[in-house]
Amino acid sequence: MKPAAFFIACLLSISALRADITIGRFDMASIRDTATLETKVIADWHLNPKDAAIRQKLVEITVCEWWPGMKVRLPVTMLAPATGVCTNVIIENTGLQLKPAAASGAKLRLLKENGVGLVFIGMVPIDAMEPVGKLHLMMEEHFIQTKDTRYTPAWIWGISDMRALTAAVAEKEVFQPKKVLATGGSKRGVATAAAGIADDRFTAFMPVVAPVIESPGGTYVEGMLPEEITQMNEEFIAAMTDPVGREKLLVRQKARSDERITVKMARDAGWSDAEMKTACNAAWAACRTTNYLDVLKQRGTEIFYNQGSNDNVSPGLVELGRRFPQLPVYIVPGGQHGGAKEAGFVKSVGGLPEVDENLRAFALHHFFGTRHMVAPPQVTTQWDKAAHRLAVKVVFTDHSEPQENTVWWSVNRHPDYSIAMEFDEWTSAPLKKTGAHTYSGEISIEGDVKTLDIITVHTQEENGSTLTLSSPEIRLE
């Protein structure tokens, strides 16, 4: 079966299981049609005023007509070397400002040192898109009335990345992509995964702090979280002593709510409890990579997730390790989604230098083959609860030999979707080389250990780039 046909079959089979909730389908012919871009040139190709080695163009395009009469238009910045044609392209995201976006970090190096073309599409929360303060309410209303996940954030964010690629393809004198890598964090990571899943023009994707197996940040139908977690979160916020931090956390909670529906809204529209439960998962089906690993493997798509262990936008990491241990990941122990420092968010995964370097290493591997992609390690553990001793052994079956190897652990973690989980503490110890591509260690862990979560982290420098990856998150009980 061809990949496109297989993908459609997957969607149809999922839809058949979801009562009256339907999975929004991407019209790939329309998405790839350059004639429907309705491109408005804001600034035509010109040399970057600060760097004559880079040329840039800024346009505004029609992403789609989300529903009759509601066209979504977003800005797109394209960056390329001053001369030549880009056959390797990265699709990323930026804000809605009508000025060329600037590249930095790994992306800038890939552009200048390796000739990789960059395409940035404006992407923000739905409530900040035109018409500002109204679009998210209209989206919710369409979802409530149609029960079609086409009218959800994951759908529109995903199609935005795909249309950004279509805009680049229209610039044939500059972009002739043979390999395309999508990346982005948070909502932009949702877009990255959704585009990589649906559109076989994408040959690799690297989402950062984005959901991979479970729904992000709570239920899409608010009010359906387990009561004990809701109570835990209310108690956590009430116990915060910093009023600024508490206010920042409440603002974050409201921002998430603004892109979701509530139990009351659904019930007032006649939804059943079964439909509400189904909608909580179906709303994010477009970006749930684990649903599509078979077709992505058949297509040859390369995937590398960079996550935080303490990020409630990417829950289910223990389940991910149990079911899909071979999915390449870098789980940052103690890593958070990001947010106000006043609220205690001090380890934002998206801002870590090793995550930026991971993009460069992954791109050099995927585009040019100048380094290998280290396979996820096999981890075996022995936990002697009576003696409080943990033994860990890590084997790299692809014969990799990382230069730095560390084991991290966290005791009695809080449940997914609880705010307290975002502040769970982690401790580390080095692993020693004990054989060919094998690393081991023993540690003492004191206290009343009910559950013990373990992540091993490994760093491999090769041909001038550094890749940091991890084992899955492993839970011992």
C-alpha positions as CSV (number, residue, x, y, z in Angstrom):
1,M,0.0,0.0,0.0
2,K,1.4,3.4,-0.9
3,P,2.2,5.8,2.1
4,A,-0.5,8.3,1.2
5,A,-3.2,5.6,0.9
6,F,-2.0,4.0,4.1
7,F,-2.2,7.3,5.9
8,I,-5.8,7.9,4.7
9,A,-6.7,4.3,5.7
10,C,-5.3,5.1,9.2
11,L,-7.5,8.2,9.5
12,L,-10.6,6.3,8.3
13,S,-10.0,3.5,10.8
14,I,-9.6,5.9,13.6
15,S,-12.7,7.9,12.6
16,A,-14.7,4.7,12.6
17,L,-13.9,4.2,16.2
18,R,-14.8,7.7,17.4
19,A,-18.6,7.7,17.4
20,D,-19.7,11.1,16.0
21,I,-16.3,12.7,16.4
22,T,-14.4,12.8,13.1
23,I,-10.7,13.3,12.4
24,G,-10.1,16.3,10.2
25,R,-8.5,15.3,6.9
26,F,-5.9,17.3,5.1
27,D,-6.6,17.9,1.4
28,M,-3.0,17.3,0.2
29,A,-3.8,18.4,-3.4
30,S,-5.0,21.8,-2.2
31,I,-2.1,22.1,0.3
32,R,0.4,21.6,-2.5
33,D,-1.3,23.9,-4.9
34,T,0.8,27.0,-5.3
35,A,-2.0,28.8,-7.1
36,T,-4.1,29.0,-3.9
37,L,-1.3,30.7,-1.9
38,E,-2.6,34.1,-3.0
39,T,0.9,35.4,-2.2
40,K,1.4,39.0,-1.3
41,V,5.0,40.1,-1.5
42,I,6.0,42.3,1.5
43,A,9.7,42.4,0.6
44,D,11.1,40.7,-2.5
45,W,14.4,38.8,-2.5
46,H,17.2,41.1,-1.3
47,L,20.4,40.8,0.6
48,N,20.2,40.9,4.4
49,P,21.3,44.4,5.4
50,K,23.5,43.0,8.2
51,D,24.9,40.0,6.3
52,A,25.4,40.1,2.5
53,A,26.0,36.3,2.5
54,I,22.2,35.8,3.1
55,R,19.3,36.8,0.9
56,Q,15.7,37.0,2.2
57,K,12.2,37.4,1.1
58,L,9.0,38.1,3.1
59,V,5.5,37.2,1.9
60,E,2.1,36.7,3.2
61,I,0.1,33.6,2.1
62,T,-3.3,32.0,2.5
63,V,-2.9,28.9,4.7
64,C,-6.5,27.8,4.0
65,E,-10.1,28.8,4.1
66,W,-10.7,27.3,7.5
67,W,-14.4,27.5,6.9
68,P,-16.5,29.4,4.3
69,G,-15.5,33.0,4.4
70,M,-12.7,32.5,7.0
71,K,-9.3,32.7,5.2
72,V,-6.3,32.3,7.4
73,R,-3.3,34.3,6.2
74,L,0.2,34.2,7.8
75,P,3.6,35.8,7.0
76,V,6.4,33.6,5.7
77,T,10.1,34.6,5.8
78,M,12.5,32.7,3.4
79,L,16.3,32.8,4.0
80,A,18.9,31.4,1.6
81,P,22.5,31.8,0.7
82,A,23.2,34.8,-1.5
83,T,23.7,32.5,-4.5
84,G,22.8,29.0,-5.5
85,V,19.8,26.8,-5.0
86,C,18.8,25.1,-1.7
87,T,18.0,21.4,-2.0
88,N,17.9,21.0,1.8
89,V,15.3,23.0,3.7
90,I,14.2,23.5,7.3
91,I,10.7,24.6,8.0
92,E,10.4,26.5,11.3
93,N,8.2,29.1,12.9
94,T,8.1,32.7,14.0
95,G,5.7,35.4,15.1
96,L,3.2,37.4,13.1
97,Q,5.4,40.5,12.6
98,L,5.5,41.8,9.0
99,K,9.3,41.9,8.9
100,P,11.8,39.3,7.9
101,A,12.6,36.8,10.7
102,A,16.2,36.4,11.7
103,A,18.0,33.1,12.0
104,S,20.2,32.3,15.0
105,G,22.1,29.4,16.6
106,A,22.1,26.1,14.8
107,K,19.8,27.3,12.0
108,L,22.1,30.2,11.2
109,R,25.1,27.9,11.1
110,L,23.3,25.5,8.9
111,L,22.4,28.3,6.5
112,K,25.8,29.9,6.3
113,E,28.1,26.9,6.6
114,N,26.0,24.3,4.8
115,G,23.7,26.2,2.5
116,V,20.5,25.0,4.1
117,G,17.4,27.0,3.2
118,L,15.2,28.3,6.0
119,V,11.5,29.0,5.9
120,F,9.7,30.6,8.9
121,I,6.0,30.8,9.0
122,G,4.2,33.0,11.6
123,M,2.5,30.8,14.2
124,V,1.0,32.0,17.5
125,P,-1.9,30.9,19.8
126,I,-5.2,30.9,18.0
127,D,-6.6,33.8,20.0
128,A,-3.7,36.0,18.7
129,M,-4.5,35.3,15.1
130,E,-6.8,37.5,13.0
131,P,-9.5,38.4,14.0
132,V,-7.6,38.8,17.3
133,G,-9.6,37.6,20.3
134,K,-12.3,36.1,18.2
135,L,-10.8,33.4,16.0
136,H,-10.4,30.9,18.8
137,L,-14.1,31.4,19.8
138,M,-15.2,30.8,16.3
139,M,-13.0,27.7,16.1
140,E,-14.5,26.3,19.2
141,E,-18.0,26.9,17.9
142,H,-17.3,25.2,14.7
143,F,-15.8,22.2,16.5
144,I,-18.8,22.0,18.9
145,Q,-21.3,22.1,16.0
146,T,-19.5,19.8,13.5
147,K,-17.5,17.5,15.9
148,D,-14.8,17.6,13.3
149,T,-11.2,18.0,14.5
150,R,-10.5,20.1,11.5
151,Y,-11.5,22.9,13.8
152,T,-8.8,22.5,16.4
153,P,-5.3,24.1,16.9
154,A,-3.3,21.0,15.9
155,W,-5.0,20.9,12.5
156,I,-4.4,24.6,11.6
157,W,-0.9,24.6,13.0
158,G,0.0,21.5,11.0
159,I,-1.4,22.9,7.7
160,S,0.6,26.1,8.3
161,D,3.9,24.3,8.2
162,M,2.8,22.4,5.1
163,R,1.8,25.6,3.3
164,A,5.1,27.2,4.2
165,L,6.8,24.4,2.3
166,T,4.4,25.0,-0.6
167,A,5.4,28.7,-0.6
168,A,9.1,27.7,-0.7
169,V,8.5,25.3,-3.6
170,A,7.0,28.2,-5.5
171,E,10.4,30.0,-5.4
172,K,12.0,27.6,-7.9
173,E,15.0,29.8,-8.5
174,V,16.0,29.5,-4.9
175,F,14.3,26.4,-3.4
176,Q,14.3,23.0,-5.0
177,P,13.9,20.8,-1.9
178,K,14.9,17.2,-2.0
179,K,15.1,16.8,1.8
180,V,12.9,18.8,4.2
181,L,13.2,18.9,8.0
182,A,10.5,20.5,10.2
183,T,11.2,21.7,13.7
184,G,9.7,23.8,16.4
185,G,8.7,23.9,20.0
186,S,5.4,23.7,21.9
187,K,2.6,24.6,19.6
188,R,5.2,24.8,16.8
189,G,6.3,21.3,17.8
190,V,2.6,20.2,17.3
191,A,2.8,21.8,13.8
192,T,6.1,20.0,13.2
193,A,4.7,16.6,14.0
194,A,1.4,17.1,12.2
195,A,3.1,18.3,9.0
196,G,5.6,15.5,9.1
197,I,2.9,12.9,9.6
198,A,0.5,14.1,6.9
199,D,2.9,15.4,4.2
200,D,5.4,13.0,2.6
201,R,7.4,16.0,1.3
202,F,8.8,16.2,4.8
203,T,11.6,13.7,5.2
204,A,12.5,14.4,8.9
205,F,11.0,16.2,11.9
206,M,12.4,17.2,15.3
207,P,9.6,18.4,17.6
208,V,10.7,20.1,20.9
209,V,8.5,20.0,24.1
210,A,5.5,18.7,22.1
211,P,3.1,15.8,22.8
212,V,4.1,12.5,21.3
213,I,1.8,9.9,22.8
214,E,-0.7,11.7,25.0
215,S,-2.7,14.9,24.9
216,P,-0.8,18.1,25.9
217,G,-1.4,19.9,29.1
218,G,-4.6,18.3,30.1
219,T,-7.9,17.2,28.5
220,Y,-9.1,19.0,25.4
221,V,-12.6,19.1,26.9
222,E,-11.8,21.0,30.1
223,G,-13.4,19.5,33.2
224,M,-12.6,15.9,32.4
225,L,-9.3,15.6,34.3
226,P,-9.5,13.1,37.2
227,E,-10.8,14.9,40.2
228,E,-7.8,14.1,42.3
229,I,-5.4,15.8,39.8
230,T,-7.8,18.8,39.6
231,Q,-7.7,19.1,43.4
232,M,-3.9,18.7,43.5
233,N,-3.5,21.6,41.0
234,E,-5.9,23.8,42.9
235,E,-4.0,23.1,46.2
236,F,-0.7,23.8,44.5
237,I,-1.8,27.2,43.2
238,A,-3.4,28.1,46.5
239,A,-0.1,27.3,48.4
240,M,2.1,29.5,46.2
241,T,3.6,32.3,48.3
242,D,4.7,34.5,45.4
243,P,1.7,36.4,44.1
244,V,3.4,37.3,40.9
245,G,4.3,33.6,40.3
246,R,0.7,32.6,41.1
247,E,-0.7,35.2,38.6
248,K,1.8,34.0,35.9
249,L,0.7,30.4,36.4
250,L,-3.0,31.4,36.2
251,V,-2.3,33.3,33.0
252,R,-0.7,30.2,31.5
253,Q,-3.7,28.1,32.5
254,K,-6.1,30.6,30.9
255,A,-4.0,30.7,27.7
256,R,-4.4,26.9,27.4
257,S,-8.1,27.1,28.1
258,D,-8.7,29.7,25.4
259,E,-7.8,27.0,22.8
260,R,-10.1,24.3,24.2
261,I,-13.8,23.6,24.9
262,T,-15.4,22.9,28.2
263,V,-17.7,20.2,29.5
264,K,-20.5,22.8,29.7
265,M,-20.1,23.9,26.1
266,A,-20.2,20.3,24.9
267,R,-23.2,19.3,27.0
268,D,-25.1,22.5,26.1
269,A,-24.6,21.4,22.4
270,G,-25.9,17.9,23.2
271,W,-22.7,16.0,23.3
272,S,-22.6,12.7,25.1
273,D,-20.0,11.8,27.7
274,A,-18.5,9.3,25.3
275,E,-18.1,12.0,22.6
276,M,-16.4,14.3,25.1
277,K,-14.0,11.5,26.1
278,T,-13.3,10.7,22.5
279,A,-12.7,14.4,21.6
280,C,-10.0,14.7,24.3
281,N,-7.8,12.3,22.2
282,A,-9.1,13.0,18.7
283,A,-8.4,16.7,19.0
284,W,-4.6,15.9,19.0
285,A,-4.7,12.9,16.6
286,A,-3.1,14.9,13.8
287,C,0.2,15.3,15.8
288,R,0.2,12.0,17.8
289,T,3.3,10.5,16.1
290,T,3.0,7.1,17.8
291,N,-0.2,6.4,15.9
292,Y,1.7,6.6,12.6
293,L,5.1,5.1,13.2
294,D,4.5,2.2,10.7
295,V,3.7,4.5,7.8
296,L,6.5,6.9,8.8
297,K,9.0,4.1,8.9
298,Q,7.8,2.8,5.5
299,R,8.2,6.3,4.1
300,G,11.7,6.6,5.6
301,T,10.9,9.7,7.7
302,E,13.5,10.3,10.4
303,I,12.2,11.5,13.8
304,F,13.9,12.9,16.9
305,Y,11.9,14.3,19.9
306,N,13.5,16.6,22.5
307,Q,11.4,16.6,25.6
308,G,11.4,17.6,29.3
309,S,10.7,15.0,32.0
310,N,8.8,17.7,33.9
311,D,6.7,19.0,31.1
312,N,3.0,18.4,31.4
313,V,2.6,19.4,27.7
314,S,4.4,16.1,26.8
315,P,3.0,13.6,29.2
316,G,3.1,9.8,28.9
317,L,6.9,9.5,28.7
318,V,6.9,6.3,30.8
319,E,4.3,4.7,28.5
320,L,6.2,5.9,25.5
321,G,9.3,4.0,26.7
322,R,7.3,0.9,27.4
323,R,5.6,0.8,24.0
324,F,8.0,2.5,21.7
325,P,11.6,2.2,23.2
326,Q,13.2,2.6,19.7
327,L,11.8,6.1,19.1
328,P,14.8,8.5,19.2
329,V,14.4,10.9,22.1
330,Y,16.3,13.3,24.3
331,I,14.4,13.6,27.6
332,V,16.0,16.3,29.7
333,P,15.8,15.2,33.4
334,G,14.1,18.0,35.2
335,G,13.4,19.8,31.9
336,Q,10.3,21.9,31.9
337,H,8.1,23.3,29.1
338,G,9.0,26.9,29.9
339,G,7.2,29.8,31.5
340,A,7.7,32.6,34.0
341,K,10.7,32.3,36.3
342,E,8.5,33.8,39.0
343,A,6.4,30.7,38.9
344,G,9.4,28.4,39.2
345,F,10.1,27.6,35.5
346,V,13.9,27.7,35.4
347,K,14.8,24.8,33.1
348,S,13.1,25.5,29.8
349,V,14.1,22.7,27.4
350,G,13.7,24.8,24.3
351,G,16.3,27.2,25.4
352,L,19.0,24.7,26.3
353,P,22.2,24.9,24.2
354,E,22.4,21.1,23.8
355,V,18.9,21.1,22.2
356,D,19.9,23.8,19.7
357,E,23.0,21.7,19.0
358,N,20.8,18.6,18.6
359,L,19.1,20.3,15.7
360,R,22.4,21.0,14.0
361,A,23.6,17.4,14.6
362,F,20.3,15.9,13.4
363,A,20.3,18.1,10.3
364,L,23.9,17.3,9.4
365,H,23.0,13.6,9.7
366,H,19.8,13.8,7.8
367,F,20.9,16.2,5.0
368,F,24.5,15.3,4.5
369,G,25.3,12.0,6.3
370,T,28.4,13.6,7.9
371,R,27.6,12.0,11.3
372,H,25.5,9.1,12.4
373,M,22.3,9.2,14.4
374,V,22.9,7.3,17.7
375,A,20.3,4.6,18.2
376,P,18.3,4.6,21.5
377,P,20.2,2.6,24.1
378,Q,19.0,-0.6,25.7
379,V,18.8,-0.2,29.5
380,T,18.6,-2.9,32.1
381,T,18.1,-2.2,35.8
382,Q,18.2,-4.1,39.1
383,W,16.5,-2.4,42.0
384,D,17.2,-3.9,45.5
385,K,14.5,-2.1,47.5
386,A,15.6,-3.5,50.8
387,A,19.2,-2.5,50.3
388,H,18.3,0.8,48.5
389,R,20.7,-0.1,45.7
390,L,20.1,0.5,42.0
391,A,22.3,-1.1,39.3
392,V,22.1,0.2,35.8
393,K,23.6,-1.2,32.6
394,V,23.4,0.6,29.2
395,V,24.2,-1.1,25.9
396,F,24.4,0.6,22.5
397,T,23.4,-2.1,20.0
398,D,24.6,0.1,17.1
399,H,28.1,0.1,18.6
400,S,28.0,3.8,19.5
401,E,30.5,5.0,22.1
402,P,29.3,8.2,23.6
403,Q,31.9,10.3,25.4
404,E,29.6,11.3,28.3
405,N,27.2,8.9,30.0
406,T,25.0,9.7,33.0
407,V,22.1,8.1,34.9
408,W,19.4,10.3,36.4
409,W,16.7,9.3,38.8
410,S,13.6,10.8,40.5
411,V,11.8,9.3,43.5
412,N,8.0,9.1,43.9
413,R,7.1,11.3,41.0
414,H,3.8,13.2,40.9
415,P,1.2,12.1,38.2
416,D,1.1,13.5,34.7
417,Y,-1.0,16.7,34.3
418,S,-0.3,17.7,37.9
419,I,1.5,21.0,38.3
420,A,3.6,19.4,41.1
421,M,5.1,17.0,38.4
422,E,6.7,20.0,36.7
423,F,8.9,20.5,39.8
424,D,9.9,16.9,40.6
425,E,13.6,16.7,41.6
426,W,16.2,14.6,39.7
427,T,19.6,13.5,40.8
428,S,22.5,12.2,38.7
429,A,25.6,10.1,38.8
430,P,28.1,9.2,36.1
431,L,28.1,5.8,34.3
432,K,31.4,4.1,33.7
433,K,32.5,2.2,30.6
434,T,32.5,-1.5,31.4
435,G,32.8,-3.0,28.0
436,A,32.4,-2.4,24.3
437,H,29.6,0.2,23.8
438,T,28.5,-0.7,27.4
439,Y,28.2,1.6,30.4
440,S,27.2,0.7,34.0
441,G,26.8,2.1,37.5
442,E,25.5,1.4,41.0
443,I,23.9,4.0,43.2
444,S,22.4,4.2,46.7
445,I,18.9,5.8,47.0
446,E,17.7,6.5,50.5
447,G,14.2,7.2,51.8
448,D,10.8,5.6,51.3
449,V,10.9,4.7,47.6
450,K,7.5,3.9,46.2
451,T,8.4,4.6,42.6
452,L,11.7,5.2,41.0
453,D,12.0,6.9,37.6
454,I,15.3,6.5,35.6
455,I,16.7,8.2,32.5
456,T,20.2,7.7,31.1
457,V,21.7,10.6,29.1
458,H,24.5,10.3,26.6
459,T,26.5,12.8,24.6
460,Q,28.4,11.8,21.4
461,E,30.7,14.2,19.6
462,E,31.4,13.3,16.0
463,N,32.9,15.2,13.0
464,G,32.4,18.6,14.7
465,S,28.9,18.2,16.0
466,T,27.5,17.0,19.3
467,L,24.4,14.9,19.7
468,T,22.7,14.4,23.1
469,L,20.1,11.7,23.5
470,S,18.6,9.7,26.2
471,S,17.0,6.4,27.1
472,P,13.3,6.3,27.5
473,E,11.9,7.2,31.0
474,I,11.8,3.9,32.9
475,R,9.6,3.5,36.0
476,L,10.4,0.9,38.7
477,E,7.8,0.2,41.4
